[in-house]
Amino acid sequence: MLGLHVRNHDSRIARLRQDLLQAGLRVLLIAFITTTLVLTPPAVEVGICFVILAAYVAIVGLWTIWSFRRTHTRASTRESITLLAIGCDVAVISVLTVLTGWSSPESWTSNVLRTGLFLIPLIAAAQLDPFISAMVAIPTLGAYLAVALITQSENLEPWESILLNAVVLAALAGGAVALSIIQRAKEEVIGNLALQRTQLLEELVSLEKRERQALSERLHDGALQYVLVARGDLEEVETSSVVEVGRVNSALTECSKLLRDVVRELHPEVLSRSGLKAAVVALADSIADRGELAVDLDAHTWPDNERSAADYVLYGAAREISTNVIKHAHASTLSFDLQRADGTALLRIADDGVGIPDDALERSVQSGHIGMASTRARILACGGSFEIRRKSPGTEIEISLPLS
């Protein structure tokens, strides 16, 4: 949900920037037309020209109010209004150019106004929509050629000049379409990266919450129960019964073992003291001591007491994967294969259980269990690879991670 809100917020910010850029370019276009009519006014029809300009200013004002006050406008409606507004841009310049060209062929008003069409592809490109840029490019070029054709005899402009300007306008329109495509692709990449970052943060927050809950449950259902039993037996110890003393000693022994396992899993001292190989050996021994699985470990290529920046990530992955095997795989054997070669760590964990479905990670995330998904995200974020292979029977997970 947070990722959706962030993406919607980023989309609104992007649209606001596009609208600001379009509004700025239209203000520039209005200033250009006004300056042209003031500095090089036509000999006649000046009043009509300013009436058309005033109507255009009103249209731009209405478009601006709509743009900055819209909230939930459908994409098709937004696209239609954008094309309509750009059509007004083209129409105003075309009408003014033809009007001044016919009424005042002796002035430069028509020739100057016609160059305003070169701003239209830029206004369309500000939308960052290749479809809109392409839809605007053709009528803009057509309007330029039509206006030039209509006013050519009055302005006595050579065809060579008209064609060269048309080529420049076509190149500018093509560049606007290309820019829209590049910027749209860039925004999509940035948006996807931002969404992945948000999802990863959500996963980490949720994972911390679930780990705290799991720790609380283990302490409550395990060590705390032994302490309560020992406390009850202590009341009977006052009668000097040897049986009760033995029960208290057994309960406290089990309690200390459980607490030692929890502490070791939270922060394995052996990992910081002796390195990854010793920590994985301790993890394998701990699983084997429970008697639920036969555990096999091969780490002969890993140097003793070797430490690297990848130790904690790899150990966390080994712990998470083995926990999943114990809980869900219904396996009888579990094997660890830890290797090091050419500055890369390779960890394989395999079992002979029921196997893992292809969409297991996606379904576990949807159901709120993100331990394995977070493990994979950490491995990939560190520049490694995380592969799940189905065996017959069982599953093999292979992790490759640069030691640096």
VENPE-V210653 format. One record per residue. RES is the residue in one letter. PHI is phi as a letter, one per 20 degrees, with the letter a starting at -180 (999 if undefined). NEAR is the number of other ideal C-beta (glycine too) atoms within 10 Angstrom. D_CENTER is the distance of its C-alpha to the mean C-alpha in Angstrom with 2 decimals. Layout:
res=RES phi=PHI near=NEAR d_center=D_CENTER
res=RES phi=PHI near=NEAR d_center=D_CENTER
This chain:
res=M phi=999 near=6 d_center=13.63
res=L phi=f near=11 d_center=12.17
res=G phi=f near=16 d_center=8.56
res=L phi=f near=10 d_center=10.44
res=H phi=f near=10 d_center=12.38
res=V phi=f near=17 d_center=9.76
res=R phi=f near=15 d_center=8.31
res=N phi=f near=10 d_center=12.07
res=H phi=f near=10 d_center=13.00
res=D phi=f near=16 d_center=10.87
res=S phi=f near=12 d_center=12.34
res=R phi=f near=12 d_center=15.72
res=I phi=f near=10 d_center=15.61
res=A phi=f near=15 d_center=14.93
res=R phi=f near=17 d_center=17.79
res=L phi=f near=12 d_center=19.96
res=R phi=f near=12 d_center=19.75
res=Q phi=f near=18 d_center=20.65
res=D phi=f near=19 d_center=23.52
res=L phi=f near=14 d_center=24.75
res=L phi=f near=16 d_center=24.95
res=Q phi=f near=24 d_center=26.77
res=A phi=f near=18 d_center=29.06
res=G phi=f near=12 d_center=29.90
res=L phi=f near=18 d_center=30.78
res=R phi=f near=24 d_center=32.92
res=V phi=f near=13 d_center=34.71
res=L phi=f near=14 d_center=35.38
res=L phi=f near=21 d_center=36.74
res=I phi=f near=16 d_center=38.97
res=A phi=f near=10 d_center=40.23
res=F phi=f near=16 d_center=40.96
res=I phi=f near=22 d_center=42.97
res=T phi=f near=13 d_center=44.81
res=T phi=f near=11 d_center=45.73
res=T phi=f near=23 d_center=46.95
res=L phi=f near=20 d_center=49.12
res=V phi=e near=10 d_center=50.56
res=L phi=e near=10 d_center=51.25
res=T phi=c near=16 d_center=52.23
res=P phi=f near=16 d_center=53.34
res=P phi=f near=24 d_center=54.81
res=A phi=f near=12 d_center=58.52
res=V phi=c near=14 d_center=58.29
res=E phi=m near=18 d_center=55.82
res=V phi=f near=16 d_center=54.16
res=G phi=f near=8 d_center=54.03
res=I phi=f near=15 d_center=52.32
res=C phi=f near=23 d_center=49.70
res=F phi=f near=15 d_center=48.90
res=V phi=f near=11 d_center=48.86
res=I phi=f near=18 d_center=46.23
res=L phi=f near=17 d_center=44.25
res=A phi=f near=10 d_center=44.57
res=A phi=f near=12 d_center=43.34
res=Y phi=f near=21 d_center=40.32
res=V phi=f near=16 d_center=39.61
res=A phi=f near=10 d_center=39.83
res=I phi=f near=17 d_center=37.38
res=V phi=f near=20 d_center=34.87
res=G phi=f near=12 d_center=35.44
res=L phi=f near=11 d_center=34.81
res=W phi=f near=20 d_center=31.63
res=T phi=f near=17 d_center=30.41
res=I phi=f near=10 d_center=31.29
res=W phi=f near=14 d_center=29.49
res=S phi=f near=20 d_center=26.32
res=F phi=e near=12 d_center=26.03
res=R phi=d near=7 d_center=27.25
res=R phi=f near=14 d_center=25.30
res=T phi=c near=5 d_center=23.06
res=H phi=d near=4 d_center=22.38
res=T phi=e near=13 d_center=23.60
res=R phi=f near=8 d_center=23.06
res=A phi=f near=8 d_center=21.41
res=S phi=f near=8 d_center=24.76
res=T phi=f near=10 d_center=26.71
res=R phi=f near=16 d_center=24.57
res=E phi=f near=16 d_center=24.93
res=S phi=f near=11 d_center=28.65
res=I phi=f near=15 d_center=29.30
res=T phi=f near=23 d_center=27.51
res=L phi=f near=18 d_center=29.67
res=L phi=f near=11 d_center=32.71
res=A phi=f near=20 d_center=32.23
res=I phi=f near=24 d_center=31.94
res=G phi=f near=16 d_center=34.95
res=C phi=f near=16 d_center=36.84
res=D phi=g near=24 d_center=36.05
res=V phi=f near=20 d_center=37.52
res=A phi=f near=15 d_center=40.43
res=V phi=f near=22 d_center=41.50
res=I phi=f near=26 d_center=41.71
res=S phi=f near=22 d_center=43.43
res=V phi=f near=17 d_center=45.96
res=L phi=f near=26 d_center=46.80
res=T phi=f near=26 d_center=47.19
res=V phi=f near=19 d_center=49.50
res=L phi=f near=20 d_center=51.41
res=T phi=f near=31 d_center=52.13
res=G phi=f near=25 d_center=52.86
res=W phi=f near=15 d_center=55.45
res=S phi=f near=18 d_center=57.01
res=S phi=c near=20 d_center=57.06
res=P phi=f near=16 d_center=56.99
res=E phi=f near=9 d_center=58.75
res=S phi=e near=17 d_center=55.87
res=W phi=e near=14 d_center=52.55
res=T phi=g near=26 d_center=50.54
res=S phi=f near=27 d_center=49.39
res=N phi=f near=18 d_center=48.41
res=V phi=f near=18 d_center=46.35
res=L phi=f near=28 d_center=44.62
res=R phi=f near=26 d_center=43.64
res=T phi=f near=15 d_center=41.42
res=G phi=f near=21 d_center=39.25
res=L phi=f near=24 d_center=37.79
res=F phi=f near=16 d_center=35.94
res=L phi=e near=18 d_center=33.69
res=I phi=f near=27 d_center=32.60
res=P phi=g near=26 d_center=30.12
res=L phi=f near=19 d_center=28.48
res=I phi=f near=26 d_center=28.20
res=A phi=f near=29 d_center=26.65
res=A phi=f near=27 d_center=24.21
res=A phi=f near=25 d_center=22.98
res=Q phi=f near=26 d_center=21.53
res=L phi=l near=21 d_center=19.10
res=D phi=c near=23 d_center=20.14
res=P phi=g near=20 d_center=21.93
res=F phi=f near=13 d_center=24.02
res=I phi=f near=21 d_center=25.34
res=S phi=f near=27 d_center=26.08
res=A phi=f near=16 d_center=27.96
res=M phi=f near=18 d_center=29.79
res=V phi=e near=26 d_center=30.93
res=A phi=f near=22 d_center=31.95
res=I phi=f near=11 d_center=34.74
res=P phi=f near=17 d_center=36.55
res=T phi=f near=28 d_center=36.29
res=L phi=f near=20 d_center=37.97
res=G phi=f near=13 d_center=40.42
res=A phi=f near=22 d_center=41.26
res=Y phi=f near=26 d_center=41.95
res=L phi=f near=16 d_center=44.29
res=A phi=f near=14 d_center=45.97
res=V phi=f near=22 d_center=46.61
res=A phi=f near=23 d_center=47.90
res=L phi=f near=11 d_center=50.14
res=I phi=f near=16 d_center=51.52
res=T phi=e near=23 d_center=52.31
res=Q phi=f near=15 d_center=53.26
res=S phi=f near=10 d_center=56.96
res=E phi=f near=16 d_center=57.19
res=N phi=e near=19 d_center=55.20
res=L phi=l near=8 d_center=56.82
res=E phi=e near=17 d_center=53.52
res=P phi=f near=10 d_center=53.69
res=W phi=f near=10 d_center=51.54
res=E phi=g near=8 d_center=50.29
res=S phi=f near=13 d_center=48.64
res=I phi=f near=19 d_center=47.08
res=L phi=f near=12 d_center=45.67
res=L phi=f near=11 d_center=44.30
res=N phi=f near=18 d_center=42.56
res=A phi=f near=15 d_center=41.21
res=V phi=f near=11 d_center=39.81
res=V phi=f near=12 d_center=38.12
res=L phi=f near=22 d_center=36.65
res=A phi=f near=17 d_center=35.46
res=A phi=f near=11 d_center=33.79
res=L phi=f near=19 d_center=32.11
res=A phi=f near=25 d_center=30.90
res=G phi=f near=15 d_center=29.64
res=G phi=f near=15 d_center=27.81
res=A phi=f near=25 d_center=26.20
res=V phi=f near=21 d_center=24.97
res=A phi=f near=13 d_center=23.65
res=L phi=f near=17 d_center=21.94
res=S phi=f near=22 d_center=20.27
res=I phi=f near=15 d_center=19.03
res=I phi=f near=12 d_center=17.74
res=Q phi=f near=18 d_center=16.07
res=R phi=f near=16 d_center=14.48
res=A phi=f near=11 d_center=13.08
res=K phi=f near=11 d_center=11.93
res=E phi=f near=14 d_center=10.23
res=E phi=f near=10 d_center=8.47
res=V phi=f near=10 d_center=7.34
res=I phi=f near=12 d_center=6.43
res=G phi=f near=15 d_center=4.77
res=N phi=f near=11 d_center=2.73
res=L phi=f near=10 d_center=2.93
res=A phi=f near=14 d_center=3.39
res=L phi=f near=15 d_center=2.77
res=Q phi=f near=13 d_center=3.85
res=R phi=f near=13 d_center=5.88
res=T phi=f near=17 d_center=7.12
res=Q phi=f near=17 d_center=8.02
res=L phi=f near=17 d_center=9.66
res=L phi=f near=13 d_center=11.49
res=E phi=f near=14 d_center=12.63
res=E phi=f near=17 d_center=13.85
res=L phi=f near=14 d_center=15.67
res=V phi=f near=11 d_center=17.28
res=S phi=f near=16 d_center=18.36
res=L phi=f near=18 d_center=19.58
res=E phi=f near=11 d_center=21.67
res=K phi=f near=10 d_center=23.14
res=R phi=f near=15 d_center=24.07
res=E phi=f near=13 d_center=25.53
res=R phi=f near=10 d_center=27.62
res=Q phi=f near=10 d_center=28.77
res=A phi=f near=13 d_center=29.66
res=L phi=f near=13 d_center=31.54
res=S phi=f near=11 d_center=33.37
res=E phi=f near=10 d_center=34.40
res=R phi=f near=16 d_center=35.62
res=L phi=f near=15 d_center=37.68
res=H phi=f near=10 d_center=39.03
res=D phi=e near=10 d_center=39.89
res=G phi=d near=17 d_center=41.06
res=A phi=f near=21 d_center=42.45
res=L phi=f near=15 d_center=43.30
res=Q phi=f near=15 d_center=45.30
res=Y phi=f near=20 d_center=47.33
res=V phi=f near=16 d_center=48.01
res=L phi=f near=12 d_center=49.23
res=V phi=f near=17 d_center=51.43
res=A phi=f near=20 d_center=52.82
res=R phi=f near=11 d_center=53.55
res=G phi=f near=13 d_center=55.48
res=D phi=f near=20 d_center=57.37
res=L phi=f near=14 d_center=58.30
res=E phi=f near=9 d_center=60.36
res=E phi=e near=14 d_center=62.35
res=V phi=f near=15 d_center=62.70
res=E phi=f near=8 d_center=65.19
res=T phi=e near=7 d_center=67.56
res=S phi=m near=8 d_center=67.36
res=S phi=e near=12 d_center=66.19
res=V phi=f near=8 d_center=65.08
res=V phi=f near=10 d_center=62.86
res=E phi=f near=18 d_center=60.83
res=V phi=f near=14 d_center=60.49
res=G phi=f near=11 d_center=59.11
res=R phi=f near=18 d_center=56.63
res=V phi=f near=19 d_center=55.44
res=N phi=f near=12 d_center=55.10
res=S phi=f near=14 d_center=53.17
res=A phi=f near=21 d_center=50.78
res=L phi=f near=16 d_center=50.11
res=T phi=f near=12 d_center=49.63
res=E phi=f near=17 d_center=47.01
res=C phi=f near=19 d_center=45.34
res=S phi=f near=12 d_center=45.20
res=K phi=f near=15 d_center=43.76
res=L phi=f near=18 d_center=40.98
res=L phi=f near=17 d_center=40.18
res=R phi=f near=12 d_center=40.29
res=D phi=f near=16 d_center=37.80
res=V phi=f near=15 d_center=35.38
res=V phi=f near=11 d_center=35.77
res=R phi=f near=17 d_center=35.39
res=E phi=f near=17 d_center=32.13
res=L phi=f near=9 d_center=30.69
res=H phi=b near=9 d_center=31.71
res=P phi=f near=23 d_center=33.77
res=E phi=f near=11 d_center=36.36
res=V phi=f near=17 d_center=37.30
res=L phi=f near=22 d_center=33.87
res=S phi=f near=12 d_center=34.37
res=R phi=e near=11 d_center=38.08
res=S phi=c near=17 d_center=38.41
res=G phi=n near=19 d_center=35.04
res=L phi=f near=29 d_center=32.84
res=K phi=g near=23 d_center=35.71
res=A phi=f near=18 d_center=37.83
res=A phi=f near=23 d_center=34.99
res=V phi=f near=26 d_center=34.23
res=V phi=f near=17 d_center=38.01
res=A phi=f near=17 d_center=38.29
res=L phi=f near=22 d_center=35.50
res=A phi=f near=21 d_center=37.27
res=D phi=f near=11 d_center=40.60
res=S phi=f near=18 d_center=39.31
res=I phi=f near=21 d_center=38.10
res=A phi=f near=15 d_center=41.40
res=D phi=f near=11 d_center=43.43
res=R phi=f near=10 d_center=42.20
res=G phi=m near=7 d_center=44.03
res=E phi=e near=13 d_center=41.47
res=L phi=c near=21 d_center=40.33
res=A phi=e near=13 d_center=41.96
res=V phi=d near=18 d_center=39.75
res=D phi=c near=13 d_center=39.93
res=L phi=c near=18 d_center=38.52
res=D phi=c near=12 d_center=38.64
res=A phi=c near=19 d_center=37.63
res=H phi=f near=9 d_center=40.54
res=T phi=e near=12 d_center=38.51
res=W phi=e near=19 d_center=36.78
res=P phi=f near=11 d_center=38.94
res=D phi=f near=9 d_center=40.33
res=N phi=l near=10 d_center=39.14
res=E phi=f near=15 d_center=36.28
res=R phi=c near=15 d_center=33.33
res=S phi=b near=17 d_center=29.97
res=A phi=f near=11 d_center=26.62
res=A phi=e near=22 d_center=25.25
res=D phi=g near=20 d_center=27.91
res=Y phi=f near=16 d_center=26.14
res=V phi=f near=21 d_center=23.03
res=L phi=f near=24 d_center=25.39
res=Y phi=f near=21 d_center=27.72
res=G phi=f near=18 d_center=25.08
res=A phi=f near=23 d_center=23.99
res=A phi=f near=22 d_center=27.71
res=R phi=f near=20 d_center=28.41
res=E phi=f near=18 d_center=25.60
res=I phi=f near=24 d_center=26.48
res=S phi=f near=22 d_center=30.19
res=T phi=f near=15 d_center=29.82
res=N phi=f near=22 d_center=28.18
res=V phi=f near=25 d_center=31.03
res=I phi=f near=17 d_center=33.61
res=K phi=f near=8 d_center=32.24
res=H phi=c near=15 d_center=31.32
res=A phi=e near=21 d_center=32.69
res=H phi=l near=14 d_center=36.42
res=A phi=e near=20 d_center=37.12
res=S phi=d near=13 d_center=40.33
res=T phi=c near=14 d_center=39.18
res=L phi=c near=25 d_center=36.23
res=S phi=c near=18 d_center=35.95
res=F phi=d near=21 d_center=34.10
res=D phi=c near=17 d_center=34.09
res=L phi=d near=23 d_center=33.02
res=Q phi=c near=15 d_center=33.45
res=R phi=c near=18 d_center=32.94
res=A phi=b near=8 d_center=33.31
res=D phi=l near=6 d_center=32.53
res=G phi=m near=9 d_center=30.31
res=T phi=c near=15 d_center=28.15
res=A phi=e near=22 d_center=28.37
res=L phi=c near=18 d_center=28.56
res=L phi=c near=27 d_center=28.67
res=R phi=d near=17 d_center=29.75
res=I phi=c near=22 d_center=30.37
res=A phi=c near=21 d_center=32.30
res=D phi=b near=27 d_center=34.19
res=D phi=d near=20 d_center=36.61
res=G phi=e near=21 d_center=35.27
res=V phi=f near=13 d_center=34.26
res=G phi=n near=17 d_center=31.08
res=I phi=c near=23 d_center=27.49
res=P phi=f near=12 d_center=26.18
res=D phi=f near=9 d_center=23.50
res=D phi=d near=9 d_center=21.15
res=A phi=f near=17 d_center=22.16
res=L phi=f near=18 d_center=18.86
res=E phi=f near=11 d_center=17.13
res=R phi=f near=11 d_center=20.23
res=S phi=f near=17 d_center=20.52
res=V phi=f near=17 d_center=17.09
res=Q phi=f near=10 d_center=18.13
res=S phi=e near=8 d_center=21.42
res=G phi=n near=8 d_center=20.10
res=H phi=e near=17 d_center=21.01
res=I phi=d near=21 d_center=18.11
res=G phi=g near=21 d_center=20.30
res=M phi=f near=21 d_center=19.94
res=A phi=f near=18 d_center=16.19
res=S phi=f near=19 d_center=15.84
res=T phi=f near=23 d_center=18.40
res=R phi=f near=21 d_center=16.64
res=A phi=f near=18 d_center=13.38
res=R phi=f near=20 d_center=15.78
res=I phi=f near=21 d_center=17.63
res=L phi=f near=13 d_center=14.81
res=A phi=f near=12 d_center=13.56
res=C phi=e near=14 d_center=17.24
res=G phi=n near=11 d_center=17.48
res=G phi=d near=21 d_center=19.34
res=S phi=c near=13 d_center=19.53
res=F phi=c near=18 d_center=19.95
res=E phi=c near=11 d_center=22.10
res=I phi=d near=16 d_center=23.87
res=R phi=c near=13 d_center=27.17
res=R phi=e near=12 d_center=29.61
res=K phi=d near=13 d_center=33.22
res=S phi=c near=6 d_center=36.46
res=P phi=e near=14 d_center=36.64
res=G phi=n near=22 d_center=33.65
res=T phi=b near=23 d_center=30.33
res=E phi=c near=16 d_center=29.43
res=I phi=d near=22 d_center=26.24
res=E phi=d near=15 d_center=25.96
res=I phi=c near=23 d_center=23.93
res=S phi=d near=16 d_center=24.13
res=L phi=b near=23 d_center=23.17
res=P phi=f near=14 d_center=24.35
res=L phi=f near=16 d_center=26.82
res=S phi=e near=10 d_center=25.88
